[in-house]
């Protein structure tokens, strides 16, 4: 699909000490996600994924969930619905 994905910072067994020792650029990175390596069902998401974000990473006054949707231009709009247009 030609997508640029984030680089993997660490692959291995969970070790809190190792994870805390990973250096990230908090000027340019919001944080990181930790997840199970194997696939999982959506119902297990809460126990399979965790996220850490830097202090003060939110720089807007309005939460993204309540902001207007801005089209990214990847697909023509179909009246606001997802799917083929």
N, C-alpha and C positions, 0 to 999 in steps of 0.2 A: 504493500500500500504506500510505500515511500515515507512512512512516518519516522520521525526522529524520536527515539525513546531515551529516557534517562539512563545513565550508566549505572551498573551494579557497583555498589560500594563494598559489598561483602557477600560471599556465598559460603555457607557452612552451618554447623550446628550453633544453636543459640548460645551465646556467651555474653552476658551483660557487660563484663569488663572489656571485651573486644569491641562491642558495639560503641561503648562510651569513648573508646580510644580512637575511633574513626574521626578524622578531621574533615569537616565540610566548610565550604565558603559561605558563611551566613550572610554575607552581603548580597550574594547572587543566588543562593539556595534558600528556599523556604524551610526545608527540613528533609525528612526521609520517611519512607514507608518500610515496614518490616512485615513479611508475609511468609506463609508456608510455601515451600518450594513446589509441592505437588498441587494439583488442582483441587478445588473444593466447591461444594454447592453454595449458592448464595445464602441459604439459610444458616450456613456456618461462618459467614463473613465476619461477624463480631468476634469470634474466637480464632480466626485465621489471619487477621490483618490488624496491624497497629501503626500509628503515625506519630512522629515527633515533629513539632514545628518550633522555629526560633521564637524568642520573645518579640512581641510587637510586629509579627509578620503581617498583620492586617493593617493596611494603610488607607483603606477607604472608610467612609463613615456609614455606608450602607452595606448590610450583609448581601453577598452575591445572590442568595435565594430570593431576595426581594427587589432586586434590580431588574431593569428592562433587559430582555434577551437581545444580544447583539449578534447578528448572523456572522459566521466566520467565513462565508463565501465558498465553502467546500461543496455545497450542494444548493441547488435552487430551492427556494422556499415553496412549500406545498400548502400554503395557508396556515403555516405554523405547525403542521403535523410532520412527524418523522416518517421517513420512507422514501420511496422513489418519487421523483417529480416528473 
